[in-house]
Amino acid sequence: MSAVSVRARLVAVAATSLLAASCGMLDDPVEDRWESRAEFSSCGKVRLAQGEEIQKQAVWEIACLRRVLKSGESAELLATYPTMEGDPIREYYRLTPQGRLEVYTDSTDDRYSDRKWSFAECYTPDWLAEISCDR
């Protein structure tokens, strides 16, 4: 294969990638949902080391979420923790005024994952067991 045809293929791939990105084909709908959310007050940020548990390292932050739950207001908490390989995963916990818990997980920096965002709601972690999605 000649150097010119390799260069032409590389240019074509780069142009296609730019076109796909500009048309929104590479967007992540969960990330878009997170970015366009109405922001809530913050209960802080927690950075966990390998093997640390959120319920032991984020006592103040969890107490903040519990206070918000009792008051019927809303809040967000960011927890960052490493994968086994050390890549960061970010989880955003959002308590809505209705007492529902939304969890957005950003795995885009985890090189051994699908590098996407995920979303769950009505999830009740052990460390915040008072939250009920039956409200």
C-alpha positions in Angstrom: 0.0 0.0 0.0 1.4 3.4 -1.0 2.0 6.2 1.5 -0.5 8.3 -0.4 -3.4 5.8 -0.1 -2.6 5.4 3.7 -2.7 9.1 4.1 -6.0 9.4 2.1 -7.6 6.7 4.3 -6.5 8.4 7.5 -7.9 11.7 6.3 -11.2 10.0 5.4 -11.4 8.4 8.8 -10.7 11.7 10.6 -13.2 13.6 8.5 -15.9 10.9 9.1 -15.2 11.1 12.9 -15.5 14.9 12.9 -18.7 14.7 10.9 -20.2 12.1 13.3 -19.2 14.2 16.3 -20.6 17.4 14.9 -23.9 15.6 14.0 -24.3 14.3 17.6 -23.8 10.7 16.6 -21.2 10.2 19.3 -23.3 11.8 22.1 -24.2 9.8 25.1 -27.9 10.3 26.0 -27.3 9.7 29.7 -24.5 12.2 29.8 -26.7 14.7 27.9 -29.5 14.1 30.4 -27.0 14.8 33.2 -25.6 18.0 31.6 -29.1 19.4 31.0 -30.4 18.7 34.5 -31.7 21.3 36.9 -28.8 21.5 39.5 -29.7 20.8 43.1 -27.8 22.1 46.2 -24.7 20.1 46.9 -24.1 17.7 49.8 -20.4 17.7 48.8 -17.9 15.6 47.0 -16.2 12.4 48.2 -13.1 10.8 46.8 -12.7 7.2 47.9 -9.4 5.3 47.8 -9.2 1.6 46.7 -11.3 -0.5 49.1 -12.9 2.4 51.0 -16.6 2.3 51.7 -18.8 5.4 51.2 -20.8 4.8 54.4 -17.5 5.0 56.4 -15.8 7.9 54.5 -18.7 10.1 53.7 -20.5 10.4 57.1 -21.2 14.2 56.8 -22.3 13.9 53.2 -24.7 11.1 53.9 -26.1 13.0 56.9 -26.7 15.9 54.5 -28.7 13.7 52.1 -30.7 12.3 55.1 -31.5 15.9 56.2 -32.6 16.8 52.7 -34.8 13.7 52.5 -36.5 14.6 55.7 -37.0 18.2 54.6 -38.5 17.3 51.3 -35.9 19.3 49.4 -33.3 18.2 46.8 -29.5 17.7 46.8 -26.7 16.1 44.9 -23.6 14.2 46.1 -20.6 13.3 43.9 -18.6 10.1 44.9 -15.4 9.2 42.9 -13.8 5.9 43.4 -11.1 3.9 41.5 -11.6 0.7 39.6 -9.3 -2.3 40.3 -6.9 -0.8 37.7 -7.1 2.7 39.3 -9.3 4.4 36.7 -11.8 6.9 38.2 -15.5 6.2 38.2 -17.8 9.1 39.2 -21.3 8.5 40.7 -23.7 11.4 41.1 -26.4 10.8 43.6 -29.4 13.1 43.3 -32.3 13.2 45.8 -35.4 14.8 44.2 -38.0 16.7 46.1 -40.2 13.7 45.8 -37.7 11.6 47.8 -36.5 9.6 44.8 -32.8 8.8 44.3 -31.3 9.1 40.9 -27.8 7.7 40.3 -25.8 8.8 37.3 -22.5 6.8 36.8 -19.8 8.3 34.6 -17.4 5.5 33.4 -15.9 7.5 30.5 -12.4 7.4 32.1 -12.5 3.6 32.8 -10.4 2.2 30.0 -11.7 -1.4 30.6 -15.4 -0.5 30.4 -17.8 0.7 27.7 -16.7 4.3 28.5 -20.4 5.4 28.8 -22.7 6.9 31.3 -25.4 4.9 33.0 -28.5 5.8 35.0 -30.6 4.2 37.7 -33.4 5.4 39.9 -35.3 4.1 42.9 -32.0 2.5 44.0 -31.7 2.3 47.7 -28.2 2.0 48.9 -27.6 0.4 52.4 -26.1 3.6 53.6 -29.2 5.6 52.9 -31.9 3.0 53.6 -34.6 5.6 54.5 -35.1 6.5 50.9 -38.2 4.8 49.4 -39.3 4.9 45.8 -42.9 4.1 46.8 -43.7 7.7 47.7 
